[in-house]
Amino acid sequence: MKDPLLYSTEITIPLILEKVASVTEISVSDFNVPNHYPLSRKRELTTARQLSMAISKKYTKKSLSAIGWLHAGRDHATVLHACKTIDNLIDTHDPFVTDSFTKLDNIFRKIKEDTENRKRNAEPIFAEVNEELSNINKTLQD
């Protein structure tokens, strides 16, 4: 069965959280609980949260503050720290982070390309529909 999340037209943070959870095999609720619960500082949970923030920064147009807020109420500095940490772990060839980030990057690059292709292919269709509607309006006015 096709994954409906792969055919979304917009990359959103909930979509990113869901994909990070599936790639890291950690549930969203485990690594992204609200502020009033103590956030776990276990390495695998922290890394999943940091991966999600880094992917969110790369593939959404949300501000750092918005990304942080949607990741258990963190602030913009935490998002910057997460992105730097993920970059450093990739540079030092951490196998879990490198593999997870590569998988996630491929997923979201594909979604972004598919979305852009759909938009590009839809433009001629809308032009034809608009032309047809214009012709109908002219006919009705006559």
C-alpha positions as CSV (number, residue, x, y, z in Angstrom):
1,M,0.0,0.0,0.0
2,K,1.3,3.5,-0.8
3,D,2.2,5.7,2.1
4,P,-0.3,8.6,2.0
5,L,2.2,10.9,3.8
6,L,4.5,10.7,0.8
7,Y,1.8,12.2,-1.4
8,S,1.2,15.2,0.7
9,T,1.4,18.5,-1.1
10,E,3.1,20.4,1.7
11,I,5.9,19.4,4.0
12,T,4.7,20.1,7.5
13,I,6.2,19.6,10.9
14,P,3.7,16.9,11.9
15,L,4.6,15.0,8.7
16,I,8.3,15.4,9.6
17,L,7.7,14.1,13.1
18,E,5.9,11.1,11.7
19,K,8.7,10.3,9.3
20,V,11.4,10.7,11.9
21,A,9.5,8.4,14.2
22,S,9.3,5.7,11.5
23,V,12.9,6.0,10.5
24,T,14.3,6.1,14.0
25,E,11.7,3.5,15.3
26,I,10.9,5.8,18.2
27,S,7.3,7.0,18.7
28,V,6.6,10.7,18.3
29,S,5.2,10.9,21.8
30,D,8.5,9.5,23.2
31,F,10.7,12.2,21.7
32,N,8.3,15.1,21.4
33,V,6.2,15.4,24.6
34,P,4.8,18.8,25.6
35,N,6.7,21.1,27.9
36,H,4.9,20.2,31.1
37,Y,6.4,16.7,31.1
38,P,10.1,16.4,31.7
39,L,11.8,15.8,28.3
40,S,13.9,12.6,28.2
41,R,17.6,13.2,27.7
42,K,18.3,9.7,26.6
43,R,20.6,9.9,23.6
44,E,18.3,8.1,21.1
45,L,15.4,10.4,22.0
46,T,17.4,13.5,22.0
47,T,18.9,12.6,18.6
48,A,15.5,11.9,17.1
49,R,14.3,15.3,18.3
50,Q,17.4,17.0,16.9
51,L,17.0,15.1,13.5
52,S,13.4,16.3,13.4
53,M,14.4,19.9,14.1
54,A,17.2,19.8,11.5
55,I,14.9,18.4,8.8
56,S,12.2,20.9,9.7
57,K,14.7,23.8,9.3
58,K,15.8,22.4,5.9
59,Y,12.4,21.6,4.4
60,T,9.9,24.1,5.9
61,K,9.7,27.9,5.8
62,K,8.9,28.0,9.5
63,S,10.9,30.3,11.7
64,L,13.3,28.8,14.2
65,S,11.0,29.8,17.0
66,A,8.0,28.1,15.3
67,I,10.0,25.0,14.8
68,G,11.1,24.9,18.4
69,W,7.6,25.6,19.6
70,L,6.3,22.6,17.6
71,H,9.1,20.4,19.0
72,A,8.0,20.2,22.6
73,G,8.0,24.0,23.2
74,R,11.7,24.5,22.7
75,D,13.2,27.9,21.7
76,H,15.1,29.1,18.6
77,A,18.5,28.5,20.3
78,T,17.7,24.9,20.8
79,V,16.8,24.5,17.2
80,L,20.1,26.1,16.1
81,H,22.0,23.8,18.6
82,A,20.1,20.8,17.2
83,C,21.1,21.6,13.6
84,K,24.7,22.1,14.6
85,T,24.8,18.9,16.5
86,I,23.3,16.9,13.6
87,D,25.9,18.5,11.2
88,N,28.7,17.6,13.6
89,L,27.5,14.0,14.0
90,I,27.3,13.6,10.2
91,D,30.8,15.1,9.8
92,T,32.1,12.6,12.4
93,H,30.3,9.8,10.6
94,D,28.0,8.7,13.4
95,P,26.3,5.7,11.7
96,F,22.9,6.1,13.2
97,V,22.6,9.9,12.5
98,T,24.2,9.7,9.1
99,D,21.9,6.8,8.0
100,S,18.8,8.4,9.5
101,F,19.5,11.8,8.1
102,T,20.2,10.4,4.6
103,K,16.9,8.4,4.7
104,L,14.9,11.4,5.8
105,D,16.6,13.8,3.4
106,N,15.8,11.4,0.5
107,I,12.1,11.1,1.6
108,F,11.6,14.9,1.9
109,R,13.6,15.7,-1.3
110,K,11.3,13.3,-3.2
111,I,8.2,14.9,-1.6
112,K,9.5,18.4,-2.5
113,E,10.3,17.3,-6.1
114,D,6.9,15.6,-6.6
115,T,5.1,18.7,-5.2
116,E,7.0,21.0,-7.6
117,N,6.3,18.7,-10.5
118,R,2.6,18.6,-9.6
119,K,2.5,22.4,-9.5
120,R,4.3,22.7,-12.8
121,N,2.0,20.2,-14.5
122,A,-1.1,21.8,-13.0
123,E,-0.5,25.3,-14.5
124,P,-1.5,24.3,-18.1
125,I,-4.7,22.6,-16.8
126,F,-5.7,25.8,-14.9
127,A,-5.0,27.9,-17.9
128,E,-7.3,25.8,-20.1
129,V,-10.0,25.8,-17.4
130,N,-9.8,29.6,-17.1
131,E,-10.0,30.1,-20.8
132,E,-13.0,27.8,-21.0
133,L,-14.7,29.7,-18.2
134,S,-14.0,33.0,-19.9
135,N,-15.6,31.7,-23.1
136,I,-18.7,30.6,-21.1
137,N,-18.9,34.0,-19.5
138,K,-18.7,35.7,-22.9
139,T,-21.4,33.5,-24.3
140,L,-23.7,34.2,-21.3
141,Q,-23.1,38.0,-21.6
142,D,-24.1,37.9,-25.3
